[in-house]
Structure formats: C-alpha cells, structure tokens
Amino acid sequence: MDAIGSDHLVRDEATLKAIYGESAPASIFKEVDFLHPHYRAMIEASPFMVIATSGPEGLDASPRGDPAGFVHILDDKTLLIPDRRGNNRIDSLRNIIRDDRVGLLFLIPGIGETLRVNGRAAISVAPELIGRFPYQGTLPRTVIVVRVEAVYFQCPKALVRSDLWNPEKHIIRKDLPSTGTILKDVTAGRAGGEQYDRDYPERMRATIY
C-alpha cells in the first residue's frame, strides 16, 4: 500500500461518512428480506449472474449463465442455482462449505438496473432438486440452495457509464489475446498455444453441458 500513499488511505467509517454523506433514503427502503414480486420478475428475466463467496484461501466471484430463468425461485425466501459443468476448480462450492455467506448479482441484457441478493447457501445433491434443471440432455451435479437475507435493485449508473449493452461498443475477440495465447504465456508454455485455439470451438461444443 505504500506505493499508493498510505497517508491518504481511508481507514474508518467516520471518514467514509464525511466523504460521502448520508445514504439516499430510497437506497435503504428498497432493501427487503424476501423475494418481492418485482424482484422475482428480474430474476426470472436474467440469463446471467455472478456469485461471490468467501473462504480461508480468499474471495471468489464466479459467473453463472443459462437461458433466462435458470435460477429457480422455490419460495419467497429461497433460490435454487444449478451448478453446470465447468473446470472443476469448485472454488465457489469449496467456499460455501466453509463459509455459507454468498452475494449474487443478476444482470438482464439491455436493462440498466441490476439485482443484488445476499444470503446463506448450501450445496444439495437431492434428486428432486437436481431433476428440476434438465438442459440439452444433462443435469447439474449439484444445486446451490440460497436462503435469502437481503434483496435490492442497483440503479443503472454503472451500466449507463460503461455503455455495456451498446452493440457499437462490443469488442472484436481477435483484438485481444486468444485463450491459447494467454494460457501459453501465463503458464510458461505448459498449456495453451495454437493447437489449443484450433481445438477450442469443438471442445466448447462438447463440454458446455
């Protein structure tokens, strides 16, 4: 931290309050401890979310996505999230076992507001829960069950400033290093490379579900 000037770091809440002032009343009132019908509608419209977890090794924020409505609403206090096929790092799942606190951030294409959910999570292999999530002939290995503690929408300022949904601002993939190039360079040649890039489309098709 010395490199950024430790004398100017904010170290207490009183200083934060002096900088930012009072919270806008609506930002407090919009938070509820259940899935209000309007918040349910946002979850049902979302094809993408990020789940944040914490564990002894540190923090993790992991993307999750499927067709809109992939997160099921069991009741007004419970969400079900299928854990689809990935790279088997299972960082989020490992964290949940040791610290059940989670934060969810839902995005809806074309919509500026996002939805935030905080709660407690558990990992289930109950057949009746796993069976709720068939897709392209596959089922998830586990289902993350989230007990909701706080729900509120986030205003669209961040998405407006970033112009996230503007197709004219979309980045062409070839303008950035390829997946194979990144892997090759960060692993000192132990993985990745041109063959990795050539195989990638078929590997994605075969392993996405």
Residue, then its C-alpha position, 0 to 999 in steps of 0.5 A: m500500500d505504500a506505493i499508493g500513499s498510505d497517508h491518504l488511505v481511508r481507514d474508518e467509517a467516520t471518514l467514509k461518512a464525511i466523504y460521502g454523506e448520508s445514504a439516499p433514503a430510497s437506497i435503504f427502503k428498497e432493501v427487503d428480506f424476501l423475494h418481492p414480486h418485482y424482484r422475482a420478475m428480474i430474476e426470472a428475466s436474467p440469463f446471467m449472474v455472478i456469485a461471490t463467496s468467501g473462504p480461508e484461501g480468499l474471495d471468489a466471484s464466479p459467473r453463472g449463465d443459462p437461458a433466462g430463468f435458470v435460477h429457480i425461485l422455490d419460495d419467497k425466501t429461497l433460490l435454487i442455482p444449478d451448478r453446470r459443468g465447468n473446470n472443476r476448480i469448485d472454488s465457489l462450492r469449496n467456499i460455501i462449505r466453509d463459509d455459507r455467506v454468498g452475494l449474487l448479482f443478476l444482470i438482464p441484457g439491455i436493462g440498466e438496473t441490476l439485482r443484488v441478493n445476499g444470503r446463506a447457501a448450501i450445496s444439495v445433491a437431492p434428486e428432486l432438486i437436481g431433476r428440476f434443471p434438465y438442459q440439452g440432455t444433462l443435469p447439474r451435479t449439484v444445486i446451490v440452495v440460497r436462503v435469502e437475507a437481503v434483496y435490492f435493485q442497483c440503479p443503472k449508473a454503472l451500466v449507463r457509464s460503461d455503455l455495456w449493452n451498446p452493440e457499437k461498443h462490443i469488442i472484436r475477440k481477435d483484438l485481444p489475446s486468444t485463450g491459447t495465447i494467454l494460457k501459453d504465456v501465463t503458464a510458461g508454455r505448459a498449456g495453451g498455444e495454437q493447437y489449443d485455439r484450433d481445438y477450442p470451438e469443438r471442445m466448447r461444443a462438447t463440454i458446455y453441458 
